[in-house]
Amino acid sequence: MAGQSDTSAPILEVRDLKTYFHTRDGIVRAVDGVSFKVNAGETLAVVGESGCGKSVTSLSILRLIASPPGHNEGGQILFQGEDLLKASEARMREIRGNKISMIFQEPMTSLNPVLKIGKQISEVLVLHQNMNESQARTKAIELLSLVKIPEAQSRVDQYPHQLSGGMRQRVMIAMALACDPTVLIADEPTTALDVTIQAQILNLMRELRDRTGASIILITHDLGVVAEMAQRVVVMYAGRKVEEADVKELFASPLHPYTRGLMNSIPKLDEEKCARLEEIPGMVPSLREPILGCAFAPRCTHATGKCRTEAPDLEQKKSEHFAACWHSEKFLFGVRA
């Protein structure tokens, strides 16, 4: 991907990123050579099971990995041409929450329970926009109204525990958008919300993306959210990228058995009520030991001896469709997973 010519350079490009955790039990290779790019105004979804490295990848972009035990072991993170892995901590403080913002996974634990929500939003504006307290409070009310929180003038003085889960998520979005970021990272933005609130949050994010022109990296395991929000999809497994494609192409013709397994586990309206959902057997492998061959081989019904001993490279299988599988050609011709 990195070698492809592009008329316009990507806003953000991750190249061969490696983030390892050095623990007493060994080295955990949480992100092991992941690459992708994000174009201006695009929504890129990063999907996979829990423990596949999605959140660690997003935290690595902002250099929020606790060290120790976490360490960057190689790669580049290019934001508008600047390698963030080489930037000073002072420079990263200028970028975090300003040029690149993040909606964290759990709003109840991400918000400070002893500070009013208006104060928490204002802190970002005072730090990055050089506003005084009065200006920041006014802007905080505007942001709460922007994310469709009713009675924003009174809500601004409430504490997180006084808000519902959906309202807290909207506050997190308001904080992330306070400085009109170029890139917005949304880590499981609809987790633990009921379906009605999920739909409202997704509609809000879509409207804000269209209004501000921000690029979005959407971290999720929910393929329904992916289908509704993303233009391109990166599928991760065991700390590695195993497939990447345009969202329509991926749903129409997934080329990796893991991706096909994820899709086959989704309930379908046209199936009989008594039909049992397909499941992916086994579990995600431990990342403490080097993985020989394809990481998915122990769970894959198509695995052969070659899969267990030789790791497949990520290769272009169709136009703008990449997969890391020795047998992906089978799926080009309709073989069922």
C-alpha positions as CSV (number, residue, x, y, z in Angstrom):
1,M,0.0,0.0,0.0
2,A,2.8,2.4,1.0
3,G,4.4,2.1,-2.5
4,Q,1.2,3.1,-4.4
5,S,1.2,6.5,-6.1
6,D,-1.6,8.8,-5.0
7,T,-2.6,12.1,-6.4
8,S,-3.3,13.3,-2.9
9,A,-1.3,12.1,0.1
10,P,-3.2,10.4,2.9
11,I,-3.9,12.5,6.0
12,L,-2.6,9.6,8.2
13,E,-0.5,6.7,7.2
14,V,0.6,3.8,9.5
15,R,3.5,1.8,8.2
16,D,4.6,-1.5,9.6
17,L,3.6,-0.5,13.2
18,K,4.8,-2.8,16.0
19,T,3.7,-2.3,19.6
20,Y,4.9,-4.9,22.1
21,F,4.3,-5.3,25.8
22,H,7.2,-6.6,27.9
23,T,5.7,-8.5,30.8
24,R,7.0,-11.0,33.3
25,D,5.4,-13.8,31.3
26,G,7.1,-12.8,28.1
27,I,6.7,-10.3,25.2
28,V,3.1,-9.7,24.0
29,R,3.1,-8.8,20.3
30,A,-0.1,-6.8,20.5
31,V,0.4,-5.0,17.1
32,D,2.8,-6.8,14.8
33,G,3.5,-5.0,11.6
34,V,0.2,-3.3,10.8
35,S,-0.1,-0.8,7.9
36,F,-3.0,1.3,6.6
37,K,-3.8,4.8,5.4
38,V,-6.6,7.2,6.0
39,N,-7.6,9.7,3.3
40,A,-9.2,13.1,3.8
41,G,-12.8,13.0,4.8
42,E,-12.8,9.2,4.8
43,T,-14.1,6.7,7.4
44,L,-11.9,3.7,7.8
45,A,-13.2,0.9,9.9
46,V,-10.8,-1.4,11.8
47,V,-12.6,-4.6,12.8
48,G,-11.9,-7.9,14.6
49,E,-12.5,-9.8,17.8
50,S,-11.5,-8.5,21.3
51,G,-7.8,-8.9,21.7
52,C,-6.8,-8.6,18.1
53,G,-5.0,-5.3,18.5
54,K,-7.6,-2.7,17.4
55,S,-7.5,-0.5,20.5
56,V,-3.7,-0.8,20.9
57,T,-3.3,0.4,17.3
58,S,-5.4,3.5,18.0
59,L,-3.7,4.3,21.3
60,S,-0.3,3.8,19.5
61,I,-1.2,6.5,17.0
62,L,-1.6,9.0,19.9
63,R,1.3,7.5,21.8
64,L,-0.9,6.8,24.8
65,I,0.6,3.3,25.4
66,A,1.8,3.1,29.0
67,S,5.6,2.6,29.0
68,P,6.6,0.3,30.7
69,P,5.3,-2.2,29.8
70,G,4.4,-1.0,26.3
71,H,7.1,-0.2,23.7
72,N,7.2,0.8,20.1
73,E,9.3,-1.8,18.3
74,G,9.3,-0.3,14.8
75,G,7.3,1.4,12.1
76,Q,6.1,4.8,11.3
77,I,3.0,6.9,12.0
78,L,2.9,9.7,9.4
79,F,0.4,12.5,10.2
80,Q,0.4,15.0,7.3
81,G,3.9,13.8,6.5
82,E,5.2,14.1,10.1
83,D,6.4,10.9,11.9
84,L,4.6,10.9,15.3
85,L,6.9,8.2,16.6
86,K,9.8,10.7,16.4
87,A,7.9,13.7,17.7
88,S,8.7,15.1,21.1
89,E,6.2,14.8,24.0
90,A,5.6,18.6,23.8
91,R,4.7,18.2,20.1
92,M,2.4,15.3,20.9
93,R,0.6,17.4,23.5
94,E,-0.1,19.9,20.7
95,I,-1.5,17.2,18.4
96,R,-3.6,15.1,20.9
97,G,-7.1,16.4,21.3
98,N,-6.3,19.2,18.8
99,K,-5.3,17.8,15.4
100,I,-6.1,14.1,16.3
101,S,-8.9,13.4,18.8
102,M,-10.2,10.2,20.3
103,I,-13.6,9.1,21.5
104,F,-12.6,6.5,24.1
105,Q,-14.4,3.2,24.6
106,E,-16.1,3.7,27.9
107,P,-17.5,7.2,28.6
108,M,-18.2,6.5,32.3
109,T,-14.6,5.7,33.1
110,S,-13.2,8.2,30.6
111,L,-15.0,11.2,32.1
112,N,-13.8,12.6,35.4
113,P,-16.6,11.9,37.9
114,V,-15.8,14.9,40.1
115,L,-15.7,17.5,37.4
116,K,-18.7,19.0,35.7
117,I,-18.9,18.1,32.0
118,G,-18.6,21.8,31.0
119,K,-15.4,22.1,32.8
120,Q,-14.0,19.0,31.1
121,I,-14.8,20.3,27.7
122,S,-13.5,23.8,28.6
123,E,-10.1,22.4,29.6
124,V,-9.5,21.3,26.0
125,L,-10.4,24.7,24.6
126,V,-8.3,26.6,27.1
127,L,-5.3,24.4,26.4
128,H,-5.4,24.3,22.6
129,Q,-7.5,27.3,21.5
130,N,-6.2,29.9,24.0
131,M,-9.7,30.7,25.2
132,N,-10.4,32.2,28.6
133,E,-12.8,30.4,31.0
134,S,-15.8,32.5,29.9
135,Q,-15.2,31.9,26.2
136,A,-14.5,28.2,26.8
137,R,-17.8,27.8,28.7
138,T,-19.8,29.5,25.9
139,K,-18.1,27.2,23.4
140,A,-18.8,24.1,25.5
141,I,-22.5,25.0,25.5
142,E,-22.4,25.3,21.7
143,L,-20.7,21.9,21.4
144,L,-23.3,20.2,23.7
145,S,-26.0,21.7,21.4
146,L,-24.1,20.5,18.4
147,V,-24.2,16.9,19.6
148,K,-27.9,17.3,20.3
149,I,-27.9,17.3,24.1
150,P,-31.1,19.1,25.1
151,E,-31.0,22.0,27.5
152,A,-27.3,22.4,27.0
153,Q,-27.2,25.6,29.2
154,S,-28.1,23.6,32.3
155,R,-26.5,20.3,31.3
156,V,-23.1,22.0,31.1
157,D,-23.1,22.3,34.9
158,Q,-24.0,18.6,35.5
159,Y,-21.7,15.8,36.5
160,P,-21.2,12.6,34.5
161,H,-23.3,10.5,36.9
162,Q,-26.3,12.7,36.2
163,L,-26.3,11.8,32.5
164,S,-27.5,8.6,30.7
165,G,-25.0,6.4,28.8
166,G,-26.0,7.9,25.5
167,M,-25.7,11.5,26.9
168,R,-22.2,10.7,28.2
169,Q,-21.2,9.3,24.8
170,R,-22.4,12.6,23.3
171,V,-20.2,14.5,25.8
172,M,-17.2,12.4,24.7
173,I,-17.9,13.3,21.1
174,A,-18.3,17.0,22.0
175,M,-14.9,16.9,23.7
176,A,-13.3,15.1,20.8
177,L,-14.7,17.7,18.3
178,A,-13.9,20.8,20.4
179,C,-10.9,21.8,18.4
180,D,-12.1,20.7,14.9
181,P,-9.7,17.8,14.6
182,T,-8.3,16.6,11.3
183,V,-8.6,12.9,12.4
184,L,-11.1,11.5,14.8
185,I,-10.5,8.1,16.3
186,A,-13.7,6.4,17.6
187,D,-13.0,3.4,19.8
188,E,-16.2,1.3,20.0
189,P,-18.4,4.4,20.2
190,T,-21.6,2.5,20.5
191,T,-20.5,-0.2,23.0
192,A,-23.1,-0.9,25.8
193,L,-25.7,1.4,24.2
194,D,-29.1,0.2,23.2
195,V,-29.9,0.0,19.5
196,T,-31.9,3.2,19.4
197,I,-29.1,5.3,21.0
198,Q,-26.6,3.5,18.8
199,A,-28.5,4.7,15.7
200,Q,-28.6,8.2,17.1
201,I,-24.8,8.3,17.8
202,L,-24.0,6.9,14.4
203,N,-26.2,9.5,12.7
204,L,-24.6,12.2,14.8
205,M,-21.0,11.0,13.8
206,R,-22.0,10.9,10.1
207,E,-23.5,14.4,10.2
208,L,-20.4,15.8,12.0
209,R,-18.1,14.1,9.6
210,D,-19.9,15.7,6.7
211,R,-20.0,19.1,8.3
212,T,-16.4,19.3,9.5
213,G,-14.7,17.1,6.8
214,A,-12.8,15.2,9.5
215,S,-11.4,11.7,8.7
216,I,-12.6,9.0,11.1
217,I,-10.9,5.8,12.2
218,L,-13.8,3.6,13.5
219,I,-12.6,0.8,15.8
220,T,-15.4,-1.8,16.2
221,H,-16.4,-5.4,16.2
222,D,-19.9,-4.6,15.0
223,L,-20.1,-5.3,11.2
224,G,-23.5,-3.6,11.1
225,V,-21.9,-0.4,12.2
226,V,-19.1,-0.9,9.6
227,A,-21.7,-1.3,6.8
228,E,-23.4,1.9,7.8
229,M,-20.5,4.1,8.4
230,A,-17.3,3.1,6.6
231,Q,-15.9,3.5,3.1
232,R,-13.0,1.1,3.6
233,V,-12.3,-1.7,6.1
234,V,-9.2,-3.2,7.7
235,V,-9.7,-6.6,9.3
236,M,-7.2,-7.5,12.1
237,Y,-6.5,-10.8,13.7
238,A,-3.8,-11.6,16.4
239,G,-2.2,-8.2,16.0
240,R,-1.9,-8.4,12.2
241,K,-3.9,-7.1,9.3
242,V,-5.4,-10.0,7.4
243,E,-7.7,-8.2,4.9
244,E,-8.4,-4.7,3.5
245,A,-11.0,-3.6,1.0
246,D,-13.7,-1.2,0.1
247,V,-16.7,-1.8,2.3
248,K,-19.0,-2.9,-0.5
249,E,-16.4,-5.2,-1.9
250,L,-15.6,-6.7,1.4
251,F,-19.2,-7.5,2.2
252,A,-19.8,-8.8,-1.3
253,S,-16.7,-11.0,-1.5
254,P,-14.6,-11.5,1.6
255,L,-11.4,-13.3,0.8
256,H,-10.1,-14.3,4.2
257,P,-11.7,-17.2,6.1
258,Y,-11.6,-15.1,9.3
259,T,-13.6,-12.3,7.7
260,R,-16.0,-14.8,6.3
261,G,-16.4,-16.4,9.7
262,L,-17.2,-13.0,11.2
263,M,-19.9,-12.3,8.6
264,N,-21.4,-15.8,8.9
265,S,-21.9,-15.2,12.6
266,I,-24.3,-12.3,11.9
267,P,-28.1,-13.1,12.1
268,K,-29.8,-12.7,8.8
269,L,-33.4,-11.7,8.3
270,D,-34.0,-14.1,5.5
271,E,-32.9,-17.2,7.5
272,E,-35.3,-19.5,9.4
273,K,-35.9,-18.6,13.0
274,C,-34.5,-22.0,14.2
275,A,-31.3,-21.7,12.1
276,R,-28.2,-21.9,14.2
277,L,-25.7,-19.1,13.7
278,E,-22.3,-20.3,12.5
279,E,-19.4,-19.8,14.9
280,I,-15.7,-19.6,14.6
281,P,-14.2,-22.5,16.6
282,G,-11.3,-22.1,19.0
283,M,-9.9,-18.9,20.5
284,V,-7.6,-16.1,19.5
285,P,-4.0,-17.4,20.0
286,S,-1.7,-16.1,22.8
287,L,0.4,-13.2,21.5
288,R,3.2,-14.1,24.0
289,E,4.7,-16.7,21.7
290,P,5.9,-16.2,18.1
291,I,3.3,-17.4,15.7
292,L,4.5,-19.8,13.0
293,G,2.5,-19.7,9.8
294,C,-1.0,-18.2,9.6
295,A,-2.3,-17.1,13.0
296,F,-5.8,-18.2,12.0
297,A,-4.7,-21.7,10.9
298,P,-5.7,-23.5,14.1
299,R,-9.3,-22.2,13.7
300,C,-9.6,-22.5,9.9
301,T,-11.4,-25.3,8.1
302,H,-9.3,-24.6,5.0
303,A,-5.9,-24.8,6.7
304,T,-3.2,-27.0,5.2
305,G,0.3,-27.9,6.3
306,K,1.6,-24.8,4.5
307,C,-0.7,-22.6,6.5
308,R,0.7,-23.9,9.7
309,T,4.3,-23.4,8.8
310,E,4.5,-20.4,6.5
311,A,2.9,-17.0,7.2
312,P,1.1,-15.6,4.0
313,D,2.0,-12.1,2.9
314,L,-0.7,-9.5,2.5
315,E,-1.2,-9.5,-1.3
316,Q,-3.5,-7.7,-3.7
317,K,-6.1,-10.2,-4.9
318,K,-8.5,-7.9,-6.7
319,S,-8.5,-4.2,-7.4
320,E,-7.9,-2.4,-4.0
321,H,-8.7,-5.7,-2.2
322,F,-5.8,-7.2,-0.2
323,A,-5.8,-10.5,1.8
324,A,-3.2,-12.6,3.7
325,C,-4.3,-16.1,2.9
326,W,-2.8,-19.0,0.9
327,H,-6.3,-20.1,-0.2
328,S,-8.1,-16.8,-0.9
329,E,-8.4,-17.7,-4.6
330,K,-10.9,-20.3,-3.6
331,F,-13.3,-17.6,-2.4
332,L,-13.0,-15.7,-5.7
333,F,-15.0,-18.5,-7.2
334,G,-17.7,-18.8,-4.5
335,V,-16.4,-21.6,-2.2
336,R,-18.4,-21.4,1.0
337,A,-16.4,-20.9,4.2
